[in-house]
Structure formats: structure tokens, C-alpha cells
Amino acid sequence: MAAADVNPAAGAAKVHAGTYHSWKAAQHAAGFRLLRPASTDGLKATNGGIRVGQCGSPRYANVYAQYGHDSGKLIGLFQDDAPGATPCENIGEATTLGHFKVDGTTATLLGACGTLPGEPSCHGYRVWLFLTWTRHGHYYQVLTHDESRSKIVAFGRKLHKVS
């Protein structure tokens, strides 16, 4: 791939929104280097594939892949190249549950739990968890439901660069 294909600042690279069936095709459409899961722990791809969309401007991409099971388990992966490594997606109110080394940097584990009335306890499995970090000007977020803290951290640590 040429530098313009993976770096939106390199010139005419534009986001090619759509749903893709391979990480390599999604990376080309997004215009920046992506991370892909090494394993989805038996969860199957949902939403028809890897979705690439714009993040505020045709120059910046938001990429989302989701894997799930009928039992309710879900793992999703957001990646974007918005300026300042800021998220395109807002997770809302969340409780900080810890910090972990992921992708050579410090990631923050957040939970949609224990903050607002009616939210579940942060100690159960039926909680939305979000692992977020930035690296090389990109923002990454792994989200899970019905998975443990150790699973979301392990998933984030096993992401690989798309070649």
C-alpha cells in the first residue's frame, strides 16, 4: 500500500464508507492502519462485517467490528483517526475500573455500572465494559457485554496490525 492509502494527512486519502468482509479491505477503505482481533473466542461476526464510516469529515474514518453470540455475549472494536485521537463514539457516564497495558500504552477500563440509579453493580458480568486507549494519533475502544474484565483486557492485548 502507498503511504497515501494509510495516512489521511498524506494527501488525497478519503474514507470509503461501507461494510467489508476482510480487515485488509476495511483498512484500505479507512485510510489508516487498523488493528484486528487475533481471536474472537468463538463469537461470530455480526452486522454483516467490518463497518467503515466517516468520523466528522470525509478525511477521517471510524471503523467498527462486532462479534456476538445468541447468549448475549458481545465484543466490539472501534478504531478512528480523528484529530487529537478523540473518539467518534461517546460511551456516556462510566465508572473507571482500572488501567492496563495494551498495545504498548496505558488503557483505561470503564464500566456502565454503579454510577447512575438503576445501573447494575460493577462486580457482575451483565455490565457494559469499555477498554479505551490512544496510540500514534488513533483512538481505540473495545467494548463487551456479558464478558469478564480479564476477557476484555486479554482481547485488547491480542490485537494485531493488519498487514
MILUMTOR-632561 format. One line per 4 residues: their letters; for each residue y, x, z of C-alpha. Coordinates in steps of 0.25 Angstrom, whole numbers, always signed. Each point is the difference from the previous one (the first is absolute). Example, Ala and Ser with C-alpha at 12.3 -4.5 7.8 and 13.67 -1.06 7.14 Angstrom:
AS) -18 +49 +31; +14 +6 -2;
//
This chain:
MAAA) +0 +0 +0; +14 +5 -3; +10 +1 +11; +8 -12 -4;
DVNP) -13 -8 +2; -1 +3 +15; +15 +2 +4; +10 -11 -2;
AAGA) +11 +10 +2; -5 +8 -12; +6 -9 -11; -4 -13 -7;
AKVH) -12 -4 +9; +0 -15 +2; -9 -8 +8; -11 -8 -8;
AGTY) -3 -12 +9; -13 -6 -1; -14 +0 +6; -9 +12 -3;
HSWK) -15 +3 +2; +1 +15 +2; +8 +8 +10; +4 +10 -12;
AAQH) +5 -12 -8; +8 -5 +12; +6 +14 +2; +4 +1 -14;
AAGF) +7 -14 +0; +7 +3 +14; +5 +13 -5; -3 +8 +13;
RLLR) -12 +7 +6; -9 -10 +8; -10 +1 +11; -13 -7 -2;
PAST) -11 -4 +11; -12 +9 +1; -8 -12 +5; +3 -15 +3;
DGLK) -11 -1 +10; -8 -10 -9; +13 -9 -1; +2 -5 -15;
ATNG) +12 +1 -8; +8 -13 +0; +12 -5 -7; -6 +4 -14;
GIRV) +3 +15 +2; +12 +9 +3; +13 -6 -1; +12 +7 -5;
GQCG) +14 -6 +2; +15 +4 +1; +6 +4 +13; +14 -5 -2;
SPRY) +3 +7 -13; -8 +3 -13; +0 +14 +4; -8 -1 +13;
ANVY) -14 -6 +2; -8 -7 +11; -15 +1 -1; -9 -8 +8;
AQYG) -16 -1 +0; -8 -9 +9; -14 +0 +4; -7 -11 +8;
HDSG) -12 -8 +5; -3 -15 +2; -1 +3 +15; +16 +2 +0;
KLIG) +0 +15 +0; +10 +6 -8; +6 +14 -4; +12 +1 -8;
LFQD) +8 +12 -6; +15 +0 -3; +7 +12 -7; +14 +1 -5;
DAPG) +10 +10 -5; +13 -7 +4; +12 +9 +3; -1 +6 +14;
ATPC) -15 -3 +2; +4 -14 +4; -10 -12 +0; +1 -11 -11;
ENIG) -8 -9 +10; +5 -4 +14; -11 -2 +10; +9 -6 +10;
EATT) -1 +1 +15; -10 +9 +5; -5 +8 +12; -2 +15 -1;
LGHF) -14 +3 +3; +0 +15 -2; +2 +12 -9; -10 +7 -8;
KVDG) -1 +12 -10; -2 -6 -14; +2 +7 -14; +6 +12 +7;
TTAT) +11 -7 +8; +1 -10 +11; -3 -14 -2; +4 -12 +9;
LLGA) -10 -11 +4; +6 -13 +1; -6 -14 +4; +4 -14 -2;
CGTL) -3 -3 +15; +5 -1 +14; +15 -1 -4; +3 -15 -3;
PGEP) -5 -12 +7; -13 -5 -6; -4 +14 -6; -14 +5 +4;
SCHG) -3 +11 +10; +1 +14 -6; -14 +3 +5; -8 -9 -9;
YRVW) -5 +1 -14; +7 -12 -6; +13 +7 -1; +8 +5 -12;
LFLT) +1 +15 +1; +10 +8 -9; -1 +16 -1; +13 +5 -6;
WTRH) +5 +14 -5; +9 +7 -10; -4 +12 -7; +7 +7 -12;
GHYY) +10 -11 -2; -11 -11 +0; -3 -11 +10; -14 -4 +3;
QVLT) -5 -11 +8; -15 -4 +3; -2 -14 +6; -12 -6 +6;
HDES) -5 -13 +6; -13 -1 +9; -1 +15 +0; +1 +10 +11;
RSKI) +11 +10 +2; -10 +11 -2; -4 -6 -14; +15 -1 -5;
VAFG) +3 +14 +4; -13 +5 -6; +3 -7 -13; +14 +6 +0;
RKLH) -6 +14 +2; -10 -2 -11; +10 -3 -11; +0 +10 -12;
KVS) +9 +3 -11; -2 -7 -13; -3 +11 -11;
//
